[in-house]
């Protein structure tokens, strides 16, 4: 490459860090400015905290902008705007400014799982593989032409474990993809709209068990997908009960879906097609307990019908 690529980087959470690290480390790429979201209150204490991307950018002594990204504050004569989980829909006037366009790293094999929760959705769907996609950003979310995709097997990872793997994969590939686009070695191709699927932002209600409909296998996938939040939960005695840890178990004839029962000092709850053995549970506002200890302290738990 005759000269360094001039890029700006837009990203916010931990998922974006490997991309920023690898782009910064590449000797053929210069990062002119980093854009990220404003400092915000986090956690129970609601202390003001900087986004992970801001912290890393400052470590690298890169200029950081936390205002809304506009055409006015984008550096001139850019080759690319590289985007990873930035948190802002980019208007059309920005998309036309960089010489080779705006390239987004998305955590799925597009056109599958467009939207806000591709990692959790791939787990929920029981996919055997997943990966990352590099797309040319368009005005509509995640529908832009594809530059490249990279695949990994999906095994039994939780959403947080899978996020780390995909972030590392995408970060490692980002410099190579940009340089190949600039050299004309990669041409963007339209996504196959007939294969497109969509996923929404995860809500707390998504973690609630529907004992009449949810299969044992689906509940195991929900536990992995919702590992960080909102978890898998149900209603016991009009209170939220989080099923912190459980495994699949056999079907016990005569048990209703949602019915809690004990067998040989183990606690089970029937599903529509089998049962779960409950290992750890947590009542709202209380500490995590072994299921047998929870049942010992809540004598009406065994025999109850969870909602």
C-alpha positions in Angstrom: 0.0 0.0 0.0 1.5 3.3 -1.1 0.1 5.4 1.8 -1.6 4.8 5.1 -5.3 4.5 5.2 -6.9 7.4 7.1 -9.9 6.2 9.1 -12.2 7.3 11.9 -13.5 4.7 14.4 -17.0 4.7 16.0 -17.7 2.2 18.8 -18.7 2.1 22.5 -18.8 -1.2 24.4 -16.2 -3.9 25.2 -17.2 -5.7 22.0 -15.5 -2.9 20.0 -12.2 -3.1 21.8 -10.4 -5.8 19.8 -11.3 -3.9 16.6 -9.9 -0.6 17.9 -6.8 -2.4 19.2 -6.0 -4.2 15.9 -6.7 -1.1 13.7 -4.5 1.0 16.0 -1.7 -1.5 15.8 -1.7 -1.8 12.0 1.2 0.2 10.5 -0.8 0.8 7.3 -3.7 2.5 9.1 -4.0 5.8 10.9 -6.9 6.5 13.2 -7.8 10.2 12.9 -10.5 10.3 15.5 -12.5 8.0 17.7 -16.3 8.5 18.3 -18.1 7.0 21.2 -21.2 7.5 23.4 -21.2 10.0 26.4 -20.2 9.0 29.9 -23.2 7.5 31.7 -24.3 6.2 35.1 -23.8 2.5 35.5 -24.5 -0.3 38.0 -26.5 -0.1 41.3 -24.5 2.9 42.5 -25.2 4.7 39.3 -21.7 6.1 39.2 -20.7 8.0 36.0 -18.4 5.8 33.9 -16.7 6.3 30.5 -17.4 3.8 27.7 -14.7 1.2 27.3 -13.8 2.6 23.8 -13.1 6.0 25.3 -10.8 4.5 27.9 -8.8 2.5 25.4 -8.7 5.5 22.9 -7.3 7.7 25.6 -4.7 5.0 26.5 -3.6 5.1 22.8 -3.6 9.0 22.9 -6.2 9.2 20.2 -8.6 12.2 20.0 -12.0 11.2 21.3 -15.4 12.8 20.5 -18.5 12.0 22.6 -20.9 14.3 20.9 -23.3 13.0 18.3 -21.5 12.0 15.1 -22.3 14.4 12.4 -20.8 15.4 9.0 -19.4 18.5 10.6 -17.3 16.7 13.2 -16.1 13.9 10.9 -12.5 14.4 9.8 -11.9 15.4 6.2 -10.4 13.1 3.5 -11.1 9.9 5.3 -10.8 6.6 3.5 -13.1 4.7 5.9 -15.3 5.1 8.9 -15.1 1.8 10.9 -18.1 1.1 13.1 -18.5 -1.5 15.8 -21.6 -1.3 18.2 -21.5 2.5 18.2 -25.1 3.0 19.3 -26.2 5.6 16.7 -27.9 5.3 13.3 -25.7 7.2 10.9 -27.5 9.7 8.5 -27.0 9.5 4.8 -24.8 12.6 4.7 -22.2 10.8 6.8 -22.3 7.6 4.7 -21.2 9.4 1.6 -18.1 11.2 3.1 -15.4 8.5 3.4 -13.7 7.6 0.2 -14.5 3.9 0.5 -17.5 4.2 2.7 -18.5 3.3 6.2 -17.9 -0.3 7.2 -19.7 -2.0 10.1 -18.8 -5.1 12.0 -22.0 -7.1 12.8 -22.0 -10.1 15.2 -23.8 -12.6 12.9 -23.7 -14.2 9.5 -25.8 -11.6 7.7 -28.5 -11.6 6.4 -29.3 -13.8 9.5 -30.1 -12.0 12.7 -30.2 -8.4 11.6 -30.9 -6.1 14.6 -30.0 -5.6 18.2 -29.4 -9.1 19.6 -27.6 -11.3 17.1 -25.5 -13.2 19.6 -28.4 -14.2 21.9 -30.7 -14.9 18.9 -28.2 -17.3 17.3 -28.0 -19.2 20.5 -31.8 -19.3 21.0 -32.3 -20.5 17.4 -30.0 -23.5 18.0 -27.6 -22.5 15.3 -24.6 -24.8 14.7 -22.4 -21.9 13.5 -22.2 -18.2 13.7 -19.7 -15.5 12.9 -19.1 -11.9 12.0 -20.0 -9.9 8.9 -18.5 -6.7 7.5 -21.1 -4.6 5.6 -21.2 -1.3 3.9 -23.5 0.8 6.1 -26.7 1.9 4.6 -29.5 4.1 5.9 -31.6 1.0 6.9 -30.2 -1.1 9.8 -28.0 -4.1 8.8 -29.2 -4.3 5.2 -26.1 -2.9 3.5 -24.0 -4.8 1.0 -21.6 -7.4 2.4 -17.8 -7.2 2.0 -16.9 -10.4 3.9 -18.1 -12.9 6.5 -16.1 -15.2 8.8 -17.6 -18.3 10.5 -17.0 -20.1 13.7 -18.8 -23.1 15.2 -21.4 -22.4 17.9 -21.1 -25.0 20.7 -22.3 -24.5 24.2 -21.1 -20.9 24.8 -23.0 -18.4 26.9 -23.8 -15.1 25.2 -21.0 -13.4 27.0 -18.5 -16.1 26.0 -19.6 -16.0 22.4 -19.4 -12.2 22.4 -15.7 -12.4 23.3 -15.0 -14.9 20.6 -16.8 -12.9 17.9 -15.2 -9.6 19.1 -11.7 -11.2 18.8 -12.5 -12.7 15.4 -13.9 -9.4 14.0 -11.1 -7.4 15.5 -8.4 -9.6 14.0 -10.0 -9.4 10.5 -10.9 -5.7 10.4 -7.5 -4.3 9.2 -7.3 -7.0 6.5 -10.8 -6.3 5.3 -10.3 -2.5 5.0 -7.0 -2.9 3.1 -8.5 -5.3 0.7 -11.5 -3.0 0.1 -9.1 -0.1 -0.6 -7.1 -2.3 -3.0 -10.1 -3.4 -4.9 -9.7 -7.0 -3.8 -13.1 -7.1 -2.1 -16.3 -6.0 -3.8 -19.5 -5.6 -1.8 -22.4 -7.8 -2.8 -26.1 -7.4 -2.0 -27.5 -9.4 0.9 -29.9 -12.2 0.1 -33.2 -10.7 1.3 -35.0 -14.1 1.1 -32.7 -15.4 3.8 -33.0 -12.4 6.1 -34.1 -12.7 9.7 -34.5 -10.0 12.3 -33.9 -9.8 16.1 -35.1 -7.2 18.6 -33.5 -5.8 21.7 -33.7 -8.3 24.6 -36.4 -7.4 27.2 -36.7 -8.6 30.7 -39.9 -10.5 29.8 -38.0 -12.6 27.3 -36.4 -14.5 30.2 -39.8 -15.6 31.7 -40.5 -19.3 31.3 -43.7 -20.3 29.5 -44.2 -23.7 31.1 -46.9 -24.7 28.6 -44.8 -23.9 25.5 -41.1 -23.9 26.3 -39.3 -27.2 25.7 -36.5 -28.3 27.9 -34.0 -27.8 25.1 -35.2 -24.2 24.5 -34.9 -23.4 28.2 -31.3 -24.6 28.2 -30.6 -22.3 25.2 -32.3 -19.5 27.0 -30.0 -20.0 30.0 -27.0 -19.6 27.7 -28.5 -16.7 25.7 -29.7 -14.7 28.7 -26.7 -15.6 31.0 -25.8 -12.0 31.8 -29.4 -10.6 31.6 -32.3 -11.1 32.1 -31.6 -14.7 33.1 -34.3 -17.4 33.1 -37.0 -16.7 35.6 -40.5 -17.7 36.7 -43.1 -16.7 39.3 -43.3 -18.4 42.7 -45.7 -17.1 45.4 -46.2 -13.9 43.3 -42.5 -13.2 43.3 -39.9 -13.5 40.6 -37.7 -16.6 41.0 -34.6 -16.7 38.9 -33.5 -20.2 37.8 -29.8 -19.6 38.2 -28.6 -23.1 37.3 -30.4 -26.1 36.0 -29.9 -29.2 33.8 -32.1 -31.3 31.6 -33.8 -34.3 33.3 -36.1 -37.1 32.3 -39.9 -36.9 31.9 -41.9 -37.8 35.0 -45.3 -39.1 34.0 -48.3 -37.3 35.6 -46.5 -34.0 36.3 -48.0 -30.8 34.9 -45.7 -28.2 33.2 -44.4 -25.9 35.8 -45.0 -28.3 38.7 -42.2 -28.5 41.3 -41.5 -31.9 42.8 -38.7 -33.7 44.7 -37.1 -37.1 44.0 -34.2 -38.6 45.9 -33.2 -35.3 47.5 -33.2 -33.5 44.1 -35.6 -30.7 43.1 -37.3 -30.9 39.7 -39.8 -28.9 37.7 -41.8 -30.4 34.9 -41.6 -28.9 31.4 -43.9 -29.6 28.5 -41.7 -32.4 27.2 -39.5 -33.5 30.1 -38.2 -31.8 33.2 -35.4 -29.6 34.7 -33.4 -30.4 37.7 -33.0 -27.2 39.6 -29.5 -26.6 41.0 -29.5 -23.0 42.1 -32.3 -20.4 42.4 -32.7 -16.8 43.5 -35.8 -15.1 44.8 -36.0 -11.4 43.9 -34.0 -9.3 46.3 -32.4 -12.4 48.0 -29.2 -14.3 47.6 -28.6 -17.3 45.4 -29.4 -20.6 47.1 -29.0 -24.3 46.3 -32.4 -25.4 45.2 -32.6 -28.0 48.0 -31.9 -25.3 50.6 -34.4 -23.0 49.0 -37.1 -25.8 49.2 -36.2 -26.5 52.8 -36.8 -22.8 53.7 -39.9 -22.5 51.5 -42.0 -25.5 52.4 -44.7 -24.7 49.8 -42.2 -24.7 47.0 -42.3 -28.5 46.3 -45.8 -29.1 45.0 -46.3 -25.6 43.7 -47.1 -24.7 40.1 -44.8 -22.1 38.8 -46.1 -19.4 36.5 
